Amino acid sequence: MDRRRFLKVAGLAGAGAALAACTSSPTSPVPPPSSSSVPSGPPDWTALRSRLSGRLVLAGDDGFAYQGFNPVWDARKPAAVAKVTSAADVQACVEAVRGRAAVAARSGGHSYAGYSSPPGGLQVDLRGMAGIEVLPGDQVRIGSGAALGDVSRTLVASGRCLPTGTCPSVGIAGLTLGGGIGVLSRKYGLTCDHLVSATVVTASGELVTTSAQQEPDLFWALRGGGGGNFGIVTEFVFSTVPAPDVTVFSLSYPAGAAADALGAWQAWIAKAPNELWSNVVVRGGAQPSCRIGGCFVGPTGALTSLVNQLPAPAQRFVQAQTYAEATQYFAGGPITRESAVASSRVVGEPISDPAKAVDLLAGQSEETYLMFDGLRGAVADAAPDATAFPHRKALANVQIYLKTPPEAAEQARGTLATIRDGLGALVGDAGYVNYIDPQMPRWAQAYYGGNLARLQDVAAEYDPDHVFTFAQAVSR
């Protein structure tokens, strides 16, 4: 969903950085390289081009252009973009640049820090590896260059669904690798909870398949350890669920009513059945306003009795929809690029004085938002260390989002930091890696909590030479 549509309907699913990739079969394992085997010197782009079934476009070539979703990061330009079409292409890319230049994969291009475009390095563009195959039974095979809109449409046509975010242009890879919060999370869990296996190109150029039985430590890390770490995923296999009928809703509250609405929502979502997912979007202004929205896996009557427990809104919308209709409702209209800075916090327990959270937006631009996504439910069924996603017992995740023209981004980051740190004083320092913030204090602890040390161990095992490195990479 583009952000304008999201804010209109107040129904979000987490969307993450798209930093990993798409399809093929594993080869026999080979020993990982030692540090002494890492080459030096600039990449041989001519040699790489000759190995690719896809295209390699250099910065000086005709047709070279890179745009992620957020224009704030357009200055982060790679030296080359490999438009890969196979796992063998991805292997060739890693072998060509390891030890010579930075490498990062791009799927949807929504990284909140622009990390899918390594300055002066190689971007592995996975969008040519976007196949989606519904398998017999309840599984689906998805190339990690696939976008969520295509995933949803393909599954709905087969009567299935995968709990994901709702922004159609977000890549399945970044979303899954960071955890995957969505409008069905409380009912069916995170996107990463449905991962059955993943095929990965490691730092040595090896192609491995990971699952609960094969390479289990890497499989654990891929479920919430963040895009850009450990390797480049080329293919996912997920379990799916039957596409449910749902009831969507949106409640609008006027300026001055946001604190009461947020306070009531916190108590309400903490006791709600798993079938209900909801969020609150607080909007800046002299007196902030808010919307409460979401969806319910079930009939309108059951949702109405739940919604009636909230303060009476100024406007109210409730409608039963098929799952296909609901995906369109949350996705909204055409997707356009949007310039913004963003961060996050995680709410463990209800904020004791919600007015203090709302006051962080008082006097701010109306393009400044706090977006509270309800968690618990099925998300909390797993232990915090069952996967790399640590925030299993949290009440909500909060996205902090400020629209800004690129030329004003530096000033906007100062405002963002004030809001982020003020909210942190109320709820703690944890954050969600799919809303990665390049200026997040103690970012590794914020994103990974008690799982950090094990993630660092996995990184040391699979990428000892820091081939997949960036400013907030998991490493020792």
KEDO-368236 format. One record per residue (C-alpha): residue number from 1; x, y, z; chain. Coordinates in steps of 0.5 Angstrom, whole numbers. Each point is the difference from the previous one (the first is absolute). Layout:
# KEDO-368236
{num NUM xx X yy Y zz Z chaine A} .
...
***
This chain:
# KEDO-368236
{num 1 xx 0 yy 0 zz 0 chaine A} .
{num 2 xx 3 yy 7 zz -1 chaine A} .
{num 3 xx 0 yy 4 zz 6 chaine A} .
{num 4 xx -5 yy 5 zz -2 chaine A} .
{num 5 xx -5 yy -6 zz -1 chaine A} .
{num 6 xx 3 yy -3 zz 7 chaine A} .
{num 7 xx -2 yy 6 zz 4 chaine A} .
{num 8 xx -7 yy 1 zz -3 chaine A} .
{num 9 xx -2 yy -7 zz 1 chaine A} .
{num 10 xx 4 yy -1 zz 7 chaine A} .
{num 11 xx 2 yy -7 zz -2 chaine A} .
{num 12 xx 7 yy -2 zz 0 chaine A} .
{num 13 xx 5 yy -6 zz -1 chaine A} .
{num 14 xx 7 yy 0 zz 1 chaine A} .
{num 15 xx 4 yy 2 zz -6 chaine A} .
{num 16 xx 7 yy -1 zz 1 chaine A} .
{num 17 xx 7 yy 1 zz -4 chaine A} .
{num 18 xx 1 yy -5 zz -6 chaine A} .
{num 19 xx 7 yy -2 zz 1 chaine A} .
{num 20 xx -1 yy -7 zz -3 chaine A} .
{num 21 xx -1 yy -5 zz -6 chaine A} .
{num 22 xx -3 yy -5 zz -5 chaine A} .
{num 23 xx -1 yy -8 zz -3 chaine A} .
{num 24 xx 4 yy -7 zz -1 chaine A} .
{num 25 xx 3 yy -6 zz 3 chaine A} .
{num 26 xx 5 yy -1 zz 5 chaine A} .
{num 27 xx 7 yy -3 zz -2 chaine A} .
{num 28 xx 5 yy -4 zz 4 chaine A} .
{num 29 xx 3 yy 3 zz 6 chaine A} .
{num 30 xx 7 yy 3 zz -1 chaine A} .
{num 31 xx 4 yy 2 zz 6 chaine A} .
{num 32 xx 0 yy 8 zz 2 chaine A} .
{num 33 xx 6 yy 4 zz -2 chaine A} .
{num 34 xx 5 yy 2 zz 5 chaine A} .
{num 35 xx 1 yy 8 zz 1 chaine A} .
{num 36 xx 7 yy -2 zz -4 chaine A} .
{num 37 xx -4 yy -2 zz -6 chaine A} .
{num 38 xx -4 yy 7 zz -1 chaine A} .
{num 39 xx 3 yy 4 zz -6 chaine A} .
{num 40 xx 1 yy 7 zz -1 chaine A} .
{num 41 xx 0 yy 5 zz -5 chaine A} .
{num 42 xx -6 yy 3 zz -4 chaine A} .
{num 43 xx -5 yy -5 zz -3 chaine A} .
{num 44 xx 1 yy -2 zz -7 chaine A} .
{num 45 xx -7 yy 2 zz -3 chaine A} .
{num 46 xx 2 yy -2 zz -7 chaine A} .
{num 47 xx 1 yy -8 zz 3 chaine A} .
{num 48 xx -6 yy 1 zz 4 chaine A} .
{num 49 xx -4 yy 2 zz -6 chaine A} .
{num 50 xx 2 yy -6 zz -4 chaine A} .
{num 51 xx -3 yy -5 zz 6 chaine A} .
{num 52 xx -7 yy 3 zz 1 chaine A} .
{num 53 xx -6 yy -2 zz -4 chaine A} .
{num 54 xx -3 yy 6 zz 2 chaine A} .
{num 55 xx 3 yy 7 zz -1 chaine A} .
{num 56 xx 6 yy 4 zz 3 chaine A} .
{num 57 xx -1 yy 8 zz 0 chaine A} .
{num 58 xx 5 yy 4 zz 2 chaine A} .
{num 59 xx -1 yy 7 zz 3 chaine A} .
{num 60 xx 3 yy 3 zz -7 chaine A} .
{num 61 xx -4 yy -4 zz -4 chaine A} .
{num 62 xx -6 yy 2 zz -4 chaine A} .
{num 63 xx -7 yy -2 zz 4 chaine A} .
{num 64 xx 4 yy 0 zz 6 chaine A} .
{num 65 xx -5 yy 3 zz 6 chaine A} .
{num 66 xx -1 yy -2 zz 7 chaine A} .
{num 67 xx -7 yy 2 zz 4 chaine A} .
{num 68 xx -2 yy -3 zz 6 chaine A} .
{num 69 xx -7 yy 2 zz 3 chaine A} .
{num 70 xx 3 yy 6 zz 4 chaine A} .
{num 71 xx 3 yy 6 zz -4 chaine A} .
{num 72 xx 4 yy 2 zz 7 chaine A} .
{num 73 xx 5 yy -6 zz -2 chaine A} .
{num 74 xx 1 yy 1 zz -8 chaine A} .
{num 75 xx 7 yy 3 zz 2 chaine A} .
{num 76 xx 2 yy -7 zz 2 chaine A} .
{num 77 xx 2 yy -3 zz -7 chaine A} .
{num 78 xx 3 yy -6 zz -1 chaine A} .
{num 79 xx 6 yy -1 zz -5 chaine A} .
{num 80 xx -4 yy -6 zz -4 chaine A} .
{num 81 xx -7 yy -3 zz 0 chaine A} .
{num 82 xx 0 yy -7 zz -2 chaine A} .
{num 83 xx -7 yy -2 zz -2 chaine A} .
{num 84 xx 0 yy -7 zz 2 chaine A} .
{num 85 xx -4 yy -6 zz -3 chaine A} .
{num 86 xx 2 yy -6 zz 3 chaine A} .
{num 87 xx 4 yy -2 zz 7 chaine A} .
{num 88 xx 6 yy -2 zz -4 chaine A} .
{num 89 xx 0 yy 8 zz -2 chaine A} .
{num 90 xx 0 yy 2 zz 7 chaine A} .
{num 91 xx 5 yy -5 zz 2 chaine A} .
{num 92 xx 4 yy 3 zz -6 chaine A} .
{num 93 xx -1 yy 7 zz 3 chaine A} .
{num 94 xx 2 yy -2 zz 7 chaine A} .
{num 95 xx 7 yy -3 zz -2 chaine A} .
{num 96 xx 1 yy 6 zz -5 chaine A} .
{num 97 xx 0 yy 5 zz 6 chaine A} .
{num 98 xx 1 yy -4 zz 6 chaine A} .
{num 99 xx 6 yy 4 zz 3 chaine A} .
{num 100 xx 0 yy 5 zz -5 chaine A} .
{num 101 xx -6 yy 4 zz 1 chaine A} .
{num 102 xx -6 yy 0 zz 4 chaine A} .
{num 103 xx -6 yy -4 zz -3 chaine A} .
{num 104 xx -8 yy 1 zz 2 chaine A} .
{num 105 xx -6 yy -3 zz -3 chaine A} .
{num 106 xx -6 yy 4 zz -2 chaine A} .
{num 107 xx -7 yy -3 zz 0 chaine A} .
{num 108 xx -5 yy 5 zz 1 chaine A} .
{num 109 xx 5 yy 6 zz 2 chaine A} .
{num 110 xx -4 yy 2 zz 6 chaine A} .
{num 111 xx 6 yy 0 zz 5 chaine A} .
{num 112 xx -1 yy 6 zz 4 chaine A} .
{num 113 xx 7 yy 1 zz 0 chaine A} .
{num 114 xx 1 yy -1 zz -7 chaine A} .
{num 115 xx 5 yy -6 zz 2 chaine A} .
{num 116 xx -2 yy -4 zz -7 chaine A} .
{num 117 xx 4 yy 5 zz -4 chaine A} .
{num 118 xx 7 yy 0 zz 3 chaine A} .
{num 119 xx 4 yy 6 zz -3 chaine A} .
{num 120 xx 6 yy -2 zz -4 chaine A} .
{num 121 xx -2 yy -7 zz 0 chaine A} .
{num 122 xx -4 yy -6 zz -3 chaine A} .
{num 123 xx -8 yy 0 zz 0 chaine A} .
{num 124 xx -3 yy -7 zz -1 chaine A} .
{num 125 xx -7 yy 2 zz -3 chaine A} .
{num 126 xx -4 yy -6 zz 1 chaine A} .
{num 127 xx -6 yy 2 zz -3 chaine A} .
{num 128 xx 1 yy -4 zz -6 chaine A} .
{num 129 xx -1 yy -6 zz 5 chaine A} .
{num 130 xx -7 yy 1 zz 2 chaine A} .
{num 131 xx -3 yy -7 zz -2 chaine A} .
{num 132 xx -6 yy -2 zz 5 chaine A} .
{num 133 xx -2 yy -7 zz -1 chaine A} .
{num 134 xx -6 yy -3 zz 5 chaine A} .
{num 135 xx 2 yy -7 zz 2 chaine A} .
{num 136 xx -5 yy -6 zz 1 chaine A} .
{num 137 xx -2 yy 0 zz 7 chaine A} .
{num 138 xx 1 yy 7 zz 4 chaine A} .
{num 139 xx 7 yy 2 zz -2 chaine A} .
{num 140 xx 2 yy 6 zz -5 chaine A} .
{num 141 xx 7 yy 1 zz -3 chaine A} .
{num 142 xx 2 yy 7 zz -1 chaine A} .
{num 143 xx 6 yy 3 zz -4 chaine A} .
{num 144 xx 2 yy 5 zz 5 chaine A} .
{num 145 xx 0 yy 6 zz -5 chaine A} .
{num 146 xx -8 yy -1 zz 0 chaine A} .
{num 147 xx -4 yy 6 zz 3 chaine A} .
{num 148 xx -5 yy -1 zz 5 chaine A} .
{num 149 xx -6 yy 2 zz -5 chaine A} .
{num 150 xx 2 yy -5 zz -5 chaine A} .
{num 151 xx 0 yy -5 zz 6 chaine A} .
{num 152 xx -6 yy 1 zz 2 chaine A} .
{num 153 xx -4 yy 0 zz -7 chaine A} .
{num 154 xx 3 yy -7 zz -1 chaine A} .
{num 155 xx -2 yy -3 zz 6 chaine A} .
{num 156 xx -7 yy 3 zz 1 chaine A} .
{num 157 xx -1 yy -3 zz -7 chaine A} .
{num 158 xx 1 yy -7 zz 3 chaine A} .
{num 159 xx -4 yy 2 zz 6 chaine A} .
{num 160 xx 6 yy 1 zz 5 chaine A} .
{num 161 xx 4 yy 5 zz 3 chaine A} .
{num 162 xx 6 yy 2 zz 4 chaine A} .
{num 163 xx 1 yy 4 zz 5 chaine A} .
{num 164 xx 4 yy 6 zz -2 chaine A} .
{num 165 xx 0 yy 8 zz -1 chaine A} .
{num 166 xx -5 yy 3 zz -4 chaine A} .
{num 167 xx 4 yy 5 zz -4 chaine A} .
{num 168 xx 0 yy -3 zz -7 chaine A} .
{num 169 xx 7 yy 2 zz -2 chaine A} .
{num 170 xx 4 yy -2 zz 6 chaine A} .
{num 171 xx 4 yy -6 zz -1 chaine A} .
{num 172 xx -1 yy -7 zz 3 chaine A} .
{num 173 xx 7 yy -1 zz 2 chaine A} .
{num 174 xx 1 yy 6 zz 4 chaine A} .
{num 175 xx -7 yy -1 zz 4 chaine A} .
{num 176 xx 2 yy -7 zz 1 chaine A} .
{num 177 xx 7 yy 1 zz 2 chaine A} .
{num 178 xx -2 yy 6 zz 5 chaine A} .
{num 179 xx -6 yy -4 zz 3 chaine A} .
{num 180 xx -6 yy 2 zz -4 chaine A} .
{num 181 xx -6 yy 4 zz 4 chaine A} .
{num 182 xx -6 yy 0 zz -3 chaine A} .
{num 183 xx -8 yy 0 zz 0 chaine A} .
{num 184 xx -1 yy -7 zz 1 chaine A} .
{num 185 xx 6 yy -1 zz 5 chaine A} .
{num 186 xx -4 yy 0 zz 7 chaine A} .
{num 187 xx -4 yy -6 zz -4 chaine A} .
{num 188 xx 5 yy -4 zz -4 chaine A} .
{num 189 xx 7 yy 3 zz 3 chaine A} .
{num 190 xx 6 yy 4 zz -4 chaine A} .
{num 191 xx 2 yy -2 zz -7 chaine A} .
{num 192 xx 6 yy -3 zz 3 chaine A} .
{num 193 xx -4 yy -5 zz 4 chaine A} .
{num 194 xx -2 yy -3 zz -7 chaine A} .
{num 195 xx 7 yy -1 zz -3 chaine A} .
{num 196 xx 1 yy -7 zz -1 chaine A} .
{num 197 xx 7 yy 0 zz -4 chaine A} .
{num 198 xx 4 yy 6 zz -3 chaine A} .
{num 199 xx 5 yy -1 zz -5 chaine A} .
{num 200 xx 6 yy 4 zz 1 chaine A} .
{num 201 xx 7 yy 3 zz -3 chaine A} .
{num 202 xx 5 yy 0 zz 5 chaine A} .
{num 203 xx 6 yy 5 zz 1 chaine A} .
{num 204 xx 4 yy -6 zz -3 chaine A} .
{num 205 xx -4 yy 0 zz -6 chaine A} .
{num 206 xx -3 yy -7 zz 2 chaine A} .
{num 207 xx -8 yy -1 zz -1 chaine A} .
{num 208 xx -3 yy -4 zz 6 chaine A} .
{num 209 xx -7 yy -1 zz 2 chaine A} .
{num 210 xx -2 yy 1 zz 7 chaine A} .
{num 211 xx -6 yy -3 zz 4 chaine A} .
{num 212 xx -1 yy -2 zz 7 chaine A} .
{num 213 xx 4 yy -6 zz -2 chaine A} .
{num 214 xx 5 yy 3 zz -5 chaine A} .
{num 215 xx 5 yy 5 zz 2 chaine A} .
{num 216 xx -5 yy 1 zz 6 chaine A} .
{num 217 xx 4 yy 6 zz 3 chaine A} .
{num 218 xx 0 yy 4 zz -6 chaine A} .
{num 219 xx -7 yy -2 zz -1 chaine A} .
{num 220 xx -1 yy 3 zz 7 chaine A} .
{num 221 xx 3 yy 7 zz -2 chaine A} .
{num 222 xx -3 yy 1 zz -6 chaine A} .
{num 223 xx -7 yy 0 zz 4 chaine A} .
{num 224 xx 1 yy 7 zz 3 chaine A} .
{num 225 xx 7 yy 2 zz -1 chaine A} .
{num 226 xx -1 yy 5 zz -5 chaine A} .
{num 227 xx 2 yy 1 zz -7 chaine A} .
{num 228 xx 7 yy 1 zz -3 chaine A} .
{num 229 xx 3 yy -5 zz 5 chaine A} .
{num 230 xx 2 yy -7 zz 0 chaine A} .
{num 231 xx -1 yy -1 zz -8 chaine A} .
{num 232 xx -4 yy 1 zz -6 chaine A} .
{num 233 xx -7 yy -4 zz 0 chaine A} .
{num 234 xx -2 yy -2 zz -7 chaine A} .
{num 235 xx -6 yy -4 zz 2 chaine A} .
{num 236 xx -5 yy -1 zz 5 chaine A} .
{num 237 xx -5 yy -6 zz 2 chaine A} .
{num 238 xx -6 yy 2 zz 4 chaine A} .
{num 239 xx -6 yy -3 zz 3 chaine A} .
{num 240 xx -6 yy 3 zz -1 chaine A} .
{num 241 xx -7 yy 1 zz 3 chaine A} .
{num 242 xx -7 yy 0 zz -3 chaine A} .
{num 243 xx -2 yy 7 zz -2 chaine A} .
{num 244 xx -5 yy 2 zz 5 chaine A} .
{num 245 xx -6 yy 5 zz -1 chaine A} .
{num 246 xx 1 yy 6 zz 5 chaine A} .
{num 247 xx -3 yy 6 zz 2 chaine A} .
{num 248 xx 4 yy 7 zz -1 chaine A} .
{num 249 xx -1 yy 6 zz 4 chaine A} .
{num 250 xx 2 yy 7 zz 1 chaine A} .
{num 251 xx -2 yy 5 zz 6 chaine A} .
{num 252 xx 2 yy 7 zz 0 chaine A} .
{num 253 xx 1 yy 5 zz 6 chaine A} .
{num 254 xx 1 yy 7 zz 0 chaine A} .
{num 255 xx 6 yy 5 zz 2 chaine A} .
{num 256 xx 0 yy -1 zz 8 chaine A} .
{num 257 xx -3 yy -7 zz 0 chaine A} .
{num 258 xx 7 yy -4 zz -2 chaine A} .
{num 259 xx 2 yy -1 zz 8 chaine A} .
{num 260 xx -6 yy -3 zz 2 chaine A} .
{num 261 xx -1 yy -4 zz -6 chaine A} .
{num 262 xx 7 yy -3 zz 0 chaine A} .
{num 263 xx -1 yy -1 zz 8 chaine A} .
{num 264 xx -6 yy -4 zz -2 chaine A} .
{num 265 xx 3 yy -4 zz -6 chaine A} .
{num 266 xx 5 yy -2 zz 4 chaine A} .
{num 267 xx -4 yy -4 zz 6 chaine A} .
{num 268 xx -5 yy -2 zz -6 chaine A} .
{num 269 xx 5 yy -3 zz -4 chaine A} .
{num 270 xx 4 yy -4 zz 6 chaine A} .
{num 271 xx -7 yy -4 zz 1 chaine A} .
{num 272 xx -2 yy 0 zz -7 chaine A} .
{num 273 xx -1 yy -7 zz -4 chaine A} .
{num 274 xx 6 yy -2 zz -4 chaine A} .
{num 275 xx -5 yy 0 zz -6 chaine A} .
{num 276 xx 0 yy 8 zz 1 chaine A} .
{num 277 xx 6 yy 4 zz -3 chaine A} .
{num 278 xx 0 yy 8 zz 1 chaine A} .
{num 279 xx 5 yy 6 zz 0 chaine A} .
{num 280 xx -1 yy 7 zz 2 chaine A} .
{num 281 xx 3 yy 6 zz -4 chaine A} .
{num 282 xx 1 yy 6 zz 4 chaine A} .
{num 283 xx 1 yy 6 zz -5 chaine A} .
{num 284 xx 4 yy 6 zz 2 chaine A} .
{num 285 xx -3 yy 7 zz 1 chaine A} .
{num 286 xx -1 yy 6 zz 5 chaine A} .
{num 287 xx -5 yy -6 zz 3 chaine A} .
{num 288 xx 2 yy -7 zz -3 chaine A} .
{num 289 xx -6 yy -4 zz -3 chaine A} .
{num 290 xx 0 yy -7 zz -1 chaine A} .
{num 291 xx -3 yy -6 zz -3 chaine A} .
{num 292 xx -1 yy -7 zz 2 chaine A} .
{num 293 xx -1 yy -5 zz -5 chaine A} .
{num 294 xx 1 yy -8 zz -2 chaine A} .
{num 295 xx -3 yy -6 zz -2 chaine A} .
{num 296 xx -4 yy -6 zz 3 chaine A} .
{num 297 xx 0 yy -7 zz -2 chaine A} .
{num 298 xx -7 yy -1 zz 1 chaine A} .
{num 299 xx -7 yy 3 zz -1 chaine A} .
{num 300 xx -2 yy 7 zz 0 chaine A} .
{num 301 xx -5 yy -1 zz 6 chaine A} .
{num 302 xx 6 yy -3 zz 5 chaine A} .
{num 303 xx 5 yy 6 zz -2 chaine A} .
{num 304 xx -6 yy 5 zz 1 chaine A} .
{num 305 xx 0 yy -2 zz 7 chaine A} .
{num 306 xx 7 yy 0 zz 1 chaine A} .
{num 307 xx 1 yy 7 zz -3 chaine A} .
{num 308 xx -6 yy 3 zz 4 chaine A} .
{num 309 xx 5 yy -1 zz 6 chaine A} .
{num 310 xx 4 yy 6 zz -2 chaine A} .
{num 311 xx -2 yy 7 zz 1 chaine A} .
{num 312 xx -5 yy 3 zz -5 chaine A} .
{num 313 xx 4 yy 2 zz -7 chaine A} .
{num 314 xx -2 yy 6 zz -4 chaine A} .
{num 315 xx 0 yy -4 zz -6 chaine A} .
{num 316 xx -1 yy -8 zz 0 chaine A} .
{num 317 xx 1 yy -5 zz -6 chaine A} .
{num 318 xx -1 yy -7 zz 1 chaine A} .
{num 319 xx -1 yy -5 zz -6 chaine A} .
{num 320 xx 0 yy -7 zz -2 chaine A} .
{num 321 xx 5 yy -2 zz -5 chaine A} .
{num 322 xx 3 yy -6 zz -4 chaine A} .
{num 323 xx 7 yy -1 zz 2 chaine A} .
{num 324 xx 2 yy 2 zz -8 chaine A} .
{num 325 xx -5 yy 7 zz 2 chaine A} .
{num 326 xx 4 yy 1 zz 6 chaine A} .
{num 327 xx 7 yy 0 zz -3 chaine A} .
{num 328 xx -2 yy 5 zz -5 chaine A} .
{num 329 xx -3 yy 4 zz 6 chaine A} .
{num 330 xx 6 yy 0 zz 3 chaine A} .
{num 331 xx 4 yy 1 zz -6 chaine A} .
{num 332 xx -3 yy 6 zz -2 chaine A} .
{num 333 xx 1 yy 3 zz -7 chaine A} .
{num 334 xx 7 yy 1 zz -4 chaine A} .
{num 335 xx 6 yy 0 zz 3 chaine A} .
{num 336 xx 5 yy 6 zz 0 chaine A} .
{num 337 xx 6 yy 1 zz 3 chaine A} .
{num 338 xx 0 yy 4 zz 6 chaine A} .
{num 339 xx 6 yy 4 zz 4 chaine A} .
{num 340 xx 0 yy -1 zz 7 chaine A} .
{num 341 xx 4 yy -2 zz 7 chaine A} .
{num 342 xx -2 yy -5 zz 4 chaine A} .
{num 343 xx 1 yy -4 zz 7 chaine A} .
{num 344 xx -3 yy -4 zz 5 chaine A} .
{num 345 xx -1 yy -2 zz 7 chaine A} .
{num 346 xx -3 yy -7 zz 3 chaine A} .
{num 347 xx -6 yy 1 zz 5 chaine A} .
{num 348 xx 1 yy -6 zz 5 chaine A} .
{num 349 xx -6 yy 2 zz 5 chaine A} .
{num 350 xx -5 yy 6 zz -1 chaine A} .
{num 351 xx 3 yy 7 zz 1 chaine A} .
{num 352 xx -3 yy 2 zz 7 chaine A} .
{num 353 xx -1 yy 7 zz -3 chaine A} .
{num 354 xx -2 yy 0 zz -7 chaine A} .
{num 355 xx 0 yy 7 zz 0 chaine A} .
{num 356 xx 7 yy 1 zz 0 chaine A} .
{num 357 xx 1 yy -4 zz -6 chaine A} .
{num 358 xx -5 yy 4 zz -4 chaine A} .
{num 359 xx 3 yy 6 zz 3 chaine A} .
{num 360 xx 7 yy -1 zz -4 chaine A} .
{num 361 xx -4 yy 1 zz -6 chaine A} .
{num 362 xx -4 yy 7 zz 2 chaine A} .
{num 363 xx 3 yy 6 zz -4 chaine A} .
{num 364 xx 3 yy -5 zz -5 chaine A} .
{num 365 xx -2 yy 0 zz -8 chaine A} .
{num 366 xx -6 yy -4 zz -1 chaine A} .
{num 367 xx 5 yy -4 zz -5 chaine A} .
{num 368 xx 2 yy -3 zz 7 chaine A} .
{num 369 xx -2 yy -7 zz 3 chaine A} .
{num 370 xx 0 yy -5 zz 5 chaine A} .
{num 371 xx -3 yy -6 zz -3 chaine A} .
{num 372 xx -1 yy -5 zz 6 chaine A} .
{num 373 xx -1 yy -8 zz -3 chaine A} .
{num 374 xx -3 yy -5 zz 5 chaine A} .
{num 375 xx 4 yy -6 zz 1 chaine A} .
{num 376 xx -1 yy -6 zz 5 chaine A} .
{num 377 xx -5 yy -5 zz -2 chaine A} .
{num 378 xx 3 yy -5 zz -4 chaine A} .
{num 379 xx 7 yy 4 zz 0 chaine A} .
{num 380 xx 0 yy -1 zz 7 chaine A} .
{num 381 xx -1 yy -8 zz -1 chaine A} .
{num 382 xx 8 yy -1 zz -1 chaine A} .
{num 383 xx 5 yy 2 zz 5 chaine A} .
{num 384 xx 5 yy 6 zz -1 chaine A} .
{num 385 xx 5 yy -5 zz -2 chaine A} .
{num 386 xx -3 yy -5 zz -5 chaine A} .
{num 387 xx 1 yy 5 zz -6 chaine A} .
{num 388 xx 5 yy 6 zz 0 chaine A} .
{num 389 xx -6 yy 4 zz 1 chaine A} .
{num 390 xx 0 yy 2 zz 7 chaine A} .
{num 391 xx -6 yy 4 zz 1 chaine A} .
{num 392 xx -5 yy -5 zz 1 chaine A} .
{num 393 xx -3 yy 2 zz 7 chaine A} .
{num 394 xx -1 yy 7 zz -2 chaine A} .
{num 395 xx -7 yy 4 zz 0 chaine A} .
{num 396 xx 2 yy 4 zz -7 chaine A} .
{num 397 xx 5 yy 2 zz -4 chaine A} .
{num 398 xx 0 yy 8 zz -2 chaine A} .
{num 399 xx 3 yy 3 zz -7 chaine A} .
{num 400 xx 2 yy 7 zz 1 chaine A} .
{num 401 xx -1 yy 3 zz -7 chaine A} .
{num 402 xx 2 yy 7 zz -2 chaine A} .
{num 403 xx -2 yy 2 zz -8 chaine A} .
{num 404 xx 6 yy 5 zz -2 chaine A} .
{num 405 xx 3 yy 2 zz -7 chaine A} .
{num 406 xx 7 yy -2 zz 0 chaine A} .
{num 407 xx 3 yy 6 zz 0 chaine A} .
{num 408 xx -3 yy 1 zz 7 chaine A} .
{num 409 xx 2 yy -7 zz 3 chaine A} .
{num 410 xx 5 yy 2 zz 4 chaine A} .
{num 411 xx -4 yy 5 zz 4 chaine A} .
{num 412 xx -6 yy -6 zz 0 chaine A} .
{num 413 xx 5 yy -5 zz 3 chaine A} .
{num 414 xx 1 yy 5 zz 6 chaine A} .
{num 415 xx -8 yy 0 zz 1 chaine A} .
{num 416 xx 0 yy -7 zz -1 chaine A} .
{num 417 xx 5 yy -1 zz 6 chaine A} .
{num 418 xx -3 yy 4 zz 5 chaine A} .
{num 419 xx -7 yy -4 zz -1 chaine A} .
{num 420 xx 4 yy -7 zz -1 chaine A} .
{num 421 xx 4 yy 2 zz 7 chaine A} .
{num 422 xx -6 yy 3 zz 3 chaine A} .
{num 423 xx -4 yy -7 zz -1 chaine A} .
{num 424 xx 5 yy -4 zz 2 chaine A} .
{num 425 xx 0 yy 3 zz 7 chaine A} .
{num 426 xx -7 yy -2 zz 0 chaine A} .
{num 427 xx 0 yy -7 zz -3 chaine A} .
{num 428 xx 8 yy -2 zz 0 chaine A} .
{num 429 xx 5 yy 0 zz -5 chaine A} .
{num 430 xx -2 yy -6 zz -4 chaine A} .
{num 431 xx -1 yy 1 zz -8 chaine A} .
{num 432 xx -3 yy -4 zz -6 chaine A} .
{num 433 xx 6 yy -2 zz -5 chaine A} .
{num 434 xx -5 yy 1 zz -6 chaine A} .
{num 435 xx 0 yy 7 zz 2 chaine A} .
{num 436 xx 7 yy 1 zz 0 chaine A} .
{num 437 xx 3 yy 7 zz 2 chaine A} .
{num 438 xx 7 yy 1 zz -1 chaine A} .
{num 439 xx 0 yy 5 zz 6 chaine A} .
{num 440 xx -3 yy -5 zz 5 chaine A} .
{num 441 xx 4 yy 0 zz 7 chaine A} .
{num 442 xx 2 yy -7 zz 2 chaine A} .
{num 443 xx -3 yy -2 zz -7 chaine A} .
{num 444 xx 3 yy -8 zz 1 chaine A} .
{num 445 xx -3 yy 0 zz 7 chaine A} .
{num 446 xx -7 yy 3 zz -2 chaine A} .
{num 447 xx -1 yy -4 zz -6 chaine A} .
{num 448 xx 2 yy -7 zz 2 chaine A} .
{num 449 xx 0 yy 0 zz 8 chaine A} .
{num 450 xx 2 yy -6 zz 3 chaine A} .
{num 451 xx 1 yy -3 zz -7 chaine A} .
{num 452 xx 6 yy 4 zz -2 chaine A} .
{num 453 xx 5 yy -4 zz 3 chaine A} .
{num 454 xx -2 yy -7 zz -4 chaine A} .
{num 455 xx -1 yy 5 zz -6 chaine A} .
{num 456 xx 7 yy 2 zz 0 chaine A} .
{num 457 xx 2 yy -7 zz 1 chaine A} .
{num 458 xx -4 yy -2 zz -6 chaine A} .
{num 459 xx 3 yy 6 zz -4 chaine A} .
{num 460 xx 7 yy -2 zz 2 chaine A} .
{num 461 xx -1 yy -7 zz -3 chaine A} .
{num 462 xx -3 yy 1 zz -6 chaine A} .
{num 463 xx 3 yy 7 zz -2 chaine A} .
{num 464 xx 7 yy 0 zz 4 chaine A} .
{num 465 xx 3 yy 5 zz -5 chaine A} .
{num 466 xx -6 yy 5 zz 1 chaine A} .
{num 467 xx -1 yy 0 zz -8 chaine A} .
{num 468 xx -8 yy 2 zz 2 chaine A} .
{num 469 xx 2 yy 6 zz 4 chaine A} .
{num 470 xx -3 yy 7 zz 0 chaine A} .
{num 471 xx -1 yy 5 zz 6 chaine A} .
{num 472 xx -5 yy -4 zz 4 chaine A} .
{num 473 xx 2 yy -7 zz -2 chaine A} .
{num 474 xx 0 yy -6 zz 5 chaine A} .
{num 475 xx 7 yy -2 zz 2 chaine A} .
{num 476 xx 5 yy 0 zz 5 chaine A} .
***
